[in-house]
Each structure stands twice: as C-alpha cells, then as structure tokens.
Amino acid sequence: MPDASSSSQPHLLRLLQRLVPAFASLSLLVACAGGSDPAAGGAAPASSQPGVIATATPGPLPSGDVGVDLCLTVANVEERLAAFRAVELRLPNRVALDIELAKLQAAFSELRQADLGSLQEQLESPLKRLGYRLAEVELAVEDFRTNSRPQRAVPNVEGDAETFSNELAAFAILARC
C-alpha cells in the first residue's frame, strides 16, 4: 500500500503540468510589458527590473509520454485499491464495497488498455497475473455479498485484496514507477 506522500505524487504532477505553461505565459507577458513605453504602461523596461528574466521554460511532459501515463494509471489503481481496502467489511457496507470494487475494476481496465511502450513484453505476464488477482478479489467480494454469514468471507476478501496489492506493487516496480 503506498504511503501518503506517494499517493499525492500524481496530483502534484498534474498540478505542475498545469502551472508550468501558466508560469511561462506570465513570464512572457511580464517580459513583453516591460519592453513597452514606461510612460504609457507605467512599467520600467525589463532590463531595469531586477529579478525579471525572460527565459524559455520547458512545458509539461507530453500526455503521450508512455512512462508518465503508465505510472499515472498505476497510481490511479493504487488509489482505488486503497479506497476499496478502507471499506469496513460489515453487513451494512455491502453497497459501498460494491461501489469501490467497481471503481477499482474501472481503474484496472484503464491499466489494461494503457500503452506499455518498450516494456510491453516484460509487463504482459505481470499484467495478466494482476488480472487474475483482481478476479479473485471479485469472487471474494461476491462471496461476502451473497453469503448468509458474511463474516466467514471477510478473511478471503482481506487476503485477496492483500495479494492484489502485493502483485500491483510488483507490477509498479517492473513498470519503473
């Protein structure tokens, strides 16, 4: 299970991808405004303003960057798994468990469809195993939902979720995330 700092990394990356172009545009505007007539705009030329440097800042990584997209997708699955595991396995929480399972399945579906790039051959088998582990979680949840004594199914749900988590961690390492 990822710690709090690693689960916020995808959010920080998205924030940086939005802020860098905005900062570059702002820097360009400040540099252009500084070159105007000081009497008209009230601003001094850019060369006389300390700390204002017009530089070309690199933009965010292109959205087609396989490594970033794959790692974001893996992080999404990790977040969904954490939310799934946070549901207390009690009778009244069956619906909440189903909802979180559906979100986990959707996140895994995105991972299955992600472009693995040059790691295609290396990640194909681990991705298939990860699918098998998710199927085991689905069966355990089905048993929990339909069992007349759901407490008997709790260890299976917890154990299969732990196995899926371990398999996901191994996949993330192989994917270099």
Stockholm file with secondary structure:
# STOCKHOLM 1.0

chainA/1-177         MPDASSSSQPHLLRLLQRLVPAFASLSLLVACAGGSDPAAGGAAPASSQPGVIATATPGPLPSGDVGVDLCLTVANVEERLAAFRAVELRLPNRVALDIELAKLQAAFSELRQADLGSLQEQLESPLKRLGYRLAEVELAVEDFRTNSRPQRAVPNVEGDAETFSNELAAFAILARC
#=GR chainA/1-177 SS CCCHHHHSHHHHHHHHHHHHHHHHHHHHHHHHHHTSCHHHHSCCCGGGSTTCCCCCCCCCCCTTCHHHHHHHHHHHHHHHHHHHHHSCCSGGGHHHHHHHHHHHHHHHHHHHHSCCGGGHHHHHHHHHHHHHHHHHHHHHHHHHHHCSSGGGTHHHHHHHHHHHHHHHHHHHHHTTC
#=GC SS_cons         CCCHHHHSHHHHHHHHHHHHHHHHHHHHHHHHHHTSCHHHHSCCCGGGSTTCCCCCCCCCCCTTCHHHHHHHHHHHHHHHHHHHHHSCCSGGGHHHHHHHHHHHHHHHHHHHHSCCGGGHHHHHHHHHHHHHHHHHHHHHHHHHHHCSSGGGTHHHHHHHHHHHHHHHHHHHHHTTC
//
